[in-house]
């Protein structure tokens, strides 16, 4: 018999269950027998009191100690009584008798008492009789009953366990062991089947044989189909591998922990990684090794997992050269496995073309400064941020003085050179990379200072630097010298207006005030608040 066989486990289960049931039955029977003995004892004691109640009442009424002694002597003879006493109305004992068995005083237990009433007036109390039960005798009786009942249940449980085990062994275990032996002797891949066991053709064992034979037949058919499918799968795998390796798109597969499982040669080429460096990608977090902003790639993965669909975005790669590199990446997360599948296309050239086009759309082709449209967008952004953060924005409207004379005297080529040099001087005058400087007309420029207000000393210093810088002579390529000046009008948001248009208008008006007052200076717009 095998140590972990079904027959052994079945026997152990039967023994365990019957043992538990026997223990539970013994405990319950003991408790019930104990309570029943106590209840019977209390009933007997109450009956004894009832039998002598009238005699005791007369003795207590007459204070006849002899009569009372005879009464309690009779009760004390009972095996359940440990002590009997009669008390007067003040609680003092009139007579007392303690029972003794075999020369040993009985153990006192539960006390049962009853008032004694006058034989002539039932409303008058003449004393009290109190009987103490023999606790030892009552408990011994309960234990004896419980043990007898427990042994009966244990014996029944053992007999039942043996019967169940014998039937299970004969009807189930032996036929199953025989079938297992037959199965071990059969050769795999043949059409051989099991024979029915005598006497089990129409029961569950017979059904098991029929099911096993059906499984053997289906396995035989499945093996033949598997051989055919295996050849087809190997051919398809070769085709897919060829597609995977030769695809123009970079393909990669990540595990749920973000480590690279596999990628095709195109992905390595897009990432700028050699084939012998692939193990480096597998050893660390792929996303943080590859993408310049891994948080965007991780958000893309989270979105794909959440919606169960393929999502895409343009992502910048970590680059070691001077120019950034970009890919268009499609991400999907595969079901319960949480594998991450990605496809990437190199869009670096497209991104460069887009950046060049956007730069041309937002910047002046001559000076390289932002044009009017880009300045409007930047100023609107400045003012929106300033509203949220409760800070001011200062706008400087700059118009060149004497530029028309340069064009008329030296020509338009010289005028272009003057504009380029003025743009460079404006860039130098502004102290922060976040400051705005742009060309909004022929010889008109604008500057924007975020977080700077009219009371800030830096505003007047920058305005003064601009005027001083632009008034310096400009030496042209042919050696000629050009002279221009600058009139600067300043308006501050939100003091001089609630939006860009009104701020530019106020700065323009202040600039014209400078021109009318002598030029080559700066002035702050008039404030409505005074």
CORNORCOR-V853346 format. One record per helix or strand of 3 or more residues. SS is the DSSP state (H for helix, E for strand). FROM is the first residue (numbers start at 1). TO is the last residue. If there is no record, write none. Layout:
ss = {SS | SS}
from = {FROM | FROM}
to = {TO | TO}
//
This chain:
ss = {H | H | E | E | E | E | H | H | E | E | H | H | H | H | E | E | H | E | H | H | E | H | H | E | E | H | E | H | E}
from = {6 | 65 | 81 | 93 | 108 | 125 | 135 | 204 | 250 | 259 | 265 | 275 | 286 | 294 | 311 | 325 | 335 | 339 | 348 | 372 | 393 | 403 | 412 | 436 | 444 | 457 | 485 | 500 | 521}
to = {62 | 76 | 87 | 98 | 117 | 134 | 185 | 246 | 254 | 263 | 271 | 283 | 290 | 307 | 317 | 334 | 337 | 346 | 362 | 389 | 401 | 410 | 429 | 439 | 450 | 470 | 493 | 516 | 524}
//
